[in-house]
Structures are given as C-alpha cells and as structure tokens.
C-alpha cells in the first residue's frame, strides 16, 4: 500500500469515527429528553426481548 493510499485510509477512518461520535452525542441528548423513551415504547411497542443466545456471558 502506498503512503498516499495509507494516509487516505487513515483520514477516512478518522472522519468515520468523528461522524459516529457526533451521532452518539445526538442520540444521547435525544434519549435524555423527558418522555422520549416512554413515547418510543408507546409508538413502537418498546424494544424486542433479547433472545437467550444473545445475552453476553462470561467465558
């Protein structure tokens, strides 16, 4: 991989990380608003139950 390609890849990964950080912050602000989670549950029936095989367990 050339240095130019490597630096382009690193820059793209950093930009992606920054976008995820921005989205995460916006999501945290949204769910922090009073009543948002209750309204979500009322409109969409809440989150689906976690299947037993999806529950993380210690090794």
N, CA, C and O atoms as CSV, one atom per row, in Angstrom:
chain,resi,resn,atom,element,x,y,z
A,1,UNK,N,N,0.852,-1.171,0.000
A,1,UNK,CA,C,0.000,0.000,0.000
A,1,UNK,C,C,0.898,1.234,0.000
A,1,UNK,O,O,1.843,1.326,0.783
A,2,UNK,N,N,0.602,2.154,-0.860
A,2,UNK,CA,C,1.412,3.368,-0.931
A,2,UNK,C,C,1.111,4.260,0.282
A,2,UNK,O,O,0.077,4.119,0.935
A,3,UNK,N,N,2.017,5.159,0.557
A,3,UNK,CA,C,1.841,6.096,1.673
A,3,UNK,C,C,0.590,6.949,1.429
A,3,UNK,O,O,-0.170,7.216,2.359
A,4,UNK,N,N,0.379,7.373,0.188
A,4,UNK,CA,C,-0.786,8.180,-0.147
A,4,UNK,C,C,-2.075,7.413,0.144
A,4,UNK,O,O,-3.005,7.965,0.732
A,5,UNK,N,N,-2.137,6.138,-0.265
A,5,UNK,CA,C,-3.318,5.315,-0.013
A,5,UNK,C,C,-3.516,5.073,1.480
A,5,UNK,O,O,-4.643,5.102,1.975
A,6,UNK,N,N,-2.425,4.836,2.189
A,6,UNK,CA,C,-2.499,4.611,3.624
A,6,UNK,C,C,-3.055,5.849,4.340
A,6,UNK,O,O,-3.952,5.737,5.175
A,7,UNK,N,N,-2.526,7.007,4.011
A,7,UNK,CA,C,-2.985,8.235,4.659
A,7,UNK,C,C,-4.445,8.534,4.312
A,7,UNK,O,O,-5.190,9.029,5.157
A,8,UNK,N,N,-4.856,8.240,3.086
A,8,UNK,CA,C,-6.260,8.424,2.705
A,8,UNK,C,C,-7.151,7.500,3.517
A,8,UNK,O,O,-8.234,7.899,3.947
A,9,UNK,N,N,-6.698,6.253,3.732
A,9,UNK,CA,C,-7.468,5.296,4.524
A,9,UNK,C,C,-7.582,5.756,5.975
A,9,UNK,O,O,-8.662,5.698,6.562
A,10,UNK,N,N,-6.481,6.207,6.550
A,10,UNK,CA,C,-6.484,6.682,7.932
A,10,UNK,C,C,-7.400,7.898,8.070
A,10,UNK,O,O,-8.156,8.000,9.037
A,11,UNK,N,N,-7.336,8.818,7.109
A,11,UNK,CA,C,-8.189,10.007,7.152
A,11,UNK,C,C,-9.664,9.625,7.064
A,11,UNK,O,O,-10.491,10.191,7.778
A,12,UNK,N,N,-10.003,8.672,6.198
A,12,UNK,CA,C,-11.393,8.231,6.065
A,12,UNK,C,C,-11.874,7.570,7.348
A,12,UNK,O,O,-13.010,7.788,7.768
A,13,UNK,N,N,-11.020,6.764,7.975
A,13,UNK,CA,C,-11.394,6.114,9.235
A,13,UNK,C,C,-11.617,7.150,10.339
A,13,UNK,O,O,-12.555,7.028,11.128
A,14,UNK,N,N,-10.762,8.158,10.394
A,14,UNK,CA,C,-10.905,9.213,11.407
A,14,UNK,C,C,-12.195,10.002,11.180
A,14,UNK,O,O,-12.899,10.331,12.135
A,15,UNK,N,N,-12.501,10.304,9.929
A,15,UNK,CA,C,-13.739,11.012,9.621
A,15,UNK,C,C,-14.951,10.184,10.046
A,15,UNK,O,O,-15.920,10.722,10.580
A,16,UNK,N,N,-14.892,8.872,9.806
A,16,UNK,CA,C,-15.976,7.979,10.204
A,16,UNK,C,C,-16.133,7.980,11.724
A,16,UNK,O,O,-17.254,8.033,12.230
A,17,UNK,N,N,-15.028,7.922,12.449
A,17,UNK,CA,C,-15.075,7.960,13.909
A,17,UNK,C,C,-15.711,9.260,14.395
A,17,UNK,O,O,-16.519,9.253,15.324
A,18,UNK,N,N,-15.345,10.375,13.764
A,18,UNK,CA,C,-15.907,11.670,14.160
A,18,UNK,C,C,-17.413,11.712,13.914
A,18,UNK,O,O,-18.162,12.234,14.740
A,19,UNK,N,N,-17.858,11.170,12.789
A,19,UNK,CA,C,-19.289,11.124,12.494
A,19,UNK,C,C,-20.028,10.257,13.511
A,19,UNK,O,O,-21.119,10.614,13.955
A,20,UNK,N,N,-19.437,9.123,13.878
A,20,UNK,CA,C,-20.059,8.268,14.892
A,20,UNK,C,C,-20.130,8.969,16.241
A,20,UNK,O,O,-21.130,8.850,16.949
A,21,UNK,N,N,-19.084,9.693,16.602
A,21,UNK,CA,C,-19.093,10.440,17.863
A,21,UNK,C,C,-20.208,11.487,17.872
A,21,UNK,O,O,-20.902,11.659,18.873
A,22,UNK,N,N,-20.368,12.182,16.749
A,22,UNK,CA,C,-21.418,13.194,16.626
A,22,UNK,C,C,-22.801,12.559,16.738
A,22,UNK,O,O,-23.674,13.071,17.439
A,23,UNK,N,N,-22.989,11.448,16.048
A,23,UNK,CA,C,-24.281,10.756,16.085
A,23,UNK,C,C,-24.573,10.223,17.485
A,23,UNK,O,O,-25.707,10.307,17.958
A,24,UNK,N,N,-23.566,9.680,18.144
A,24,UNK,CA,C,-23.741,9.163,19.501
A,24,UNK,C,C,-24.147,10.280,20.456
A,24,UNK,O,O,-25.042,10.099,21.282
A,25,UNK,N,N,-23.494,11.425,20.345
A,25,UNK,CA,C,-23.829,12.556,21.218
A,25,UNK,C,C,-25.267,13.018,20.970
A,25,UNK,O,O,-25.993,13.315,21.919
A,26,UNK,N,N,-25.676,13.080,19.715
A,26,UNK,CA,C,-27.045,13.496,19.397
A,26,UNK,C,C,-28.055,12.486,19.939
A,26,UNK,O,O,-29.100,12.873,20.462
A,27,UNK,N,N,-27.750,11.208,19.818
A,27,UNK,CA,C,-28.641,10.173,20.330
A,27,UNK,C,C,-28.767,10.273,21.843
A,27,UNK,O,O,-29.868,10.170,22.383
A,28,UNK,N,N,-27.660,10.470,22.520
A,28,UNK,CA,C,-27.699,10.587,23.985
A,28,UNK,C,C,-28.518,11.803,24.422
A,28,UNK,O,O,-29.256,11.742,25.405
A,29,UNK,N,N,-28.382,12.907,23.685
A,29,UNK,CA,C,-29.191,14.093,24.012
A,29,UNK,C,C,-30.675,13.789,23.804
A,29,UNK,O,O,-31.512,14.158,24.628
A,30,UNK,N,N,-30.990,13.122,22.709
A,30,UNK,CA,C,-32.396,12.833,22.393
A,30,UNK,C,C,-33.032,11.932,23.443
A,30,UNK,O,O,-34.141,12.207,23.901
A,31,UNK,N,N,-32.348,10.864,23.828
A,31,UNK,CA,C,-32.958,9.951,24.797
A,31,UNK,C,C,-32.934,10.518,26.206
A,31,UNK,O,O,-33.595,9.997,27.104
A,32,UNK,N,N,-32.177,11.577,26.397
A,32,UNK,CA,C,-32.149,12.233,27.702
A,32,UNK,C,C,-33.322,13.170,27.916
A,32,UNK,O,O,-33.573,13.608,29.039
A,33,UNK,N,N,-34.041,13.482,26.847
A,33,UNK,CA,C,-35.206,14.359,26.963
A,33,UNK,C,C,-36.324,13.628,27.713
A,33,UNK,O,O,-36.586,12.457,27.441
A,34,UNK,N,N,-36.978,14.305,28.646
A,34,UNK,CA,C,-38.065,13.665,29.400
A,34,UNK,C,C,-39.164,13.136,28.469
A,34,UNK,O,O,-39.629,13.837,27.571
A,35,UNK,N,N,-39.557,11.911,28.702
A,35,UNK,CA,C,-40.672,11.313,27.980
A,35,UNK,C,C,-40.332,10.671,26.647
A,35,UNK,O,O,-41.184,9.995,26.070
A,36,UNK,N,N,-39.126,10.853,26.137
A,36,UNK,CA,C,-38.784,10.317,24.811
A,36,UNK,C,C,-38.863,8.790,24.805
A,36,UNK,O,O,-39.477,8.209,23.910
A,37,UNK,N,N,-38.255,8.143,25.784
A,37,UNK,CA,C,-38.275,6.677,25.793
A,37,UNK,C,C,-39.688,6.134,26.008
A,37,UNK,O,O,-40.070,5.129,25.408
A,38,UNK,N,N,-40.452,6.793,26.856
A,38,UNK,CA,C,-41.848,6.374,27.055
A,38,UNK,C,C,-42.646,6.525,25.763
A,38,UNK,O,O,-43.467,5.670,25.430
A,39,UNK,N,N,-42.402,7.610,25.041
A,39,UNK,CA,C,-43.118,7.844,23.781
A,39,UNK,C,C,-42.715,6.796,22.739
A,39,UNK,O,O,-43.560,6.306,21.990
A,40,UNK,N,N,-41.429,6.455,22.694
A,40,UNK,CA,C,-40.962,5.417,21.777
A,40,UNK,C,C,-41.678,4.102,22.068
A,40,UNK,O,O,-42.173,3.439,21.157
A,41,UNK,N,N,-41.728,3.736,23.341
A,41,UNK,CA,C,-42.404,2.499,23.726
A,41,UNK,C,C,-43.882,2.532,23.337
A,41,UNK,O,O,-44.425,1.534,22.863
A,42,UNK,N,N,-44.524,3.674,23.536
A,42,UNK,CA,C,-45.946,3.794,23.199
A,42,UNK,C,C,-46.164,3.689,21.686
A,42,UNK,O,O,-47.115,3.048,21.237
A,43,UNK,N,N,-45.293,4.311,20.913
A,43,UNK,CA,C,-45.454,4.314,19.452
A,43,UNK,C,C,-45.019,3.011,18.791
A,43,UNK,O,O,-45.611,2.588,17.798
A,44,UNK,N,N,-43.994,2.380,19.335
A,44,UNK,CA,C,-43.404,1.225,18.658
A,44,UNK,C,C,-43.433,-0.059,19.478
A,44,UNK,O,O,-42.896,-1.077,19.041
A,45,UNK,N,N,-44.038,-0.033,20.638
A,45,UNK,CA,C,-44.147,-1.246,21.432
A,45,UNK,C,C,-42.893,-1.616,22.195
A,45,UNK,O,O,-42.778,-2.749,22.661
A,46,UNK,N,N,-41.972,-0.721,22.336
A,46,UNK,CA,C,-40.749,-0.996,23.081
A,46,UNK,C,C,-39.752,-1.811,22.284
A,46,UNK,O,O,-39.990,-2.172,21.131
A,47,UNK,N,N,-38.648,-2.089,22.916
A,47,UNK,CA,C,-37.614,-2.888,22.275
A,47,UNK,C,C,-37.993,-4.360,22.325
A,47,UNK,O,O,-38.673,-4.794,23.255
A,48,UNK,N,N,-37.558,-5.133,21.332
A,48,UNK,CA,C,-37.857,-6.565,21.367
A,48,UNK,C,C,-37.090,-7.234,22.504
A,48,UNK,O,O,-36.027,-6.758,22.900
A,49,UNK,N,N,-37.623,-8.332,23.029
A,49,UNK,CA,C,-36.894,-9.039,24.084
A,49,UNK,C,C,-35.594,-9.606,23.524
A,49,UNK,O,O,-35.515,-9.975,22.352
A,50,UNK,N,N,-34.597,-9.669,24.367
A,50,UNK,CA,C,-33.310,-10.228,23.969
A,50,UNK,C,C,-33.417,-11.748,24.005
A,50,UNK,O,O,-33.847,-12.325,25.003
A,51,UNK,N,N,-33.024,-12.390,22.912
A,51,UNK,CA,C,-33.031,-13.854,22.869
A,51,UNK,C,C,-31.942,-14.383,23.807
A,51,UNK,O,O,-30.912,-13.740,24.008
A,52,UNK,N,N,-32.188,-15.553,24.370
A,52,UNK,CA,C,-31.251,-16.127,25.335
A,52,UNK,C,C,-29.855,-16.276,24.748
A,52,UNK,O,O,-28.864,-16.113,25.460
A,53,UNK,N,N,-29.764,-16.581,23.464
A,53,UNK,CA,C,-28.442,-16.772,22.853
A,53,UNK,C,C,-27.728,-15.456,22.576
A,53,UNK,O,O,-26.555,-15.470,22.205
A,54,UNK,N,N,-28.401,-14.314,22.745
A,54,UNK,CA,C,-27.792,-13.020,22.514
A,54,UNK,C,C,-27.302,-12.343,23.788
A,54,UNK,O,O,-26.666,-11.291,23.725
A,55,UNK,N,N,-27.590,-12.932,24.935
A,55,UNK,CA,C,-27.189,-12.354,26.202
A,55,UNK,C,C,-25.700,-12.629,26.409
A,55,UNK,O,O,-25.289,-13.789,26.451
A,56,UNK,N,N,-24.885,-11.576,26.539
A,56,UNK,CA,C,-23.456,-11.803,26.755
A,56,UNK,C,C,-23.216,-12.491,28.087
A,56,UNK,O,O,-23.827,-12.147,29.098
A,57,UNK,N,N,-22.330,-13.455,28.075
A,57,UNK,CA,C,-21.977,-14.171,29.292
A,57,UNK,C,C,-20.470,-14.247,29.405
A,57,UNK,O,O,-19.751,-14.179,28.408
A,58,UNK,N,N,-20.008,-14.388,30.617
A,58,UNK,CA,C,-18.580,-14.574,30.824
A,58,UNK,C,C,-18.176,-15.945,30.283
A,58,UNK,O,O,-18.954,-16.898,30.309
A,59,UNK,N,N,-16.972,-16.013,29.806
A,59,UNK,CA,C,-16.482,-17.265,29.218
A,59,UNK,C,C,-16.320,-18.347,30.255
A,59,UNK,O,O,-15.917,-19.462,29.925
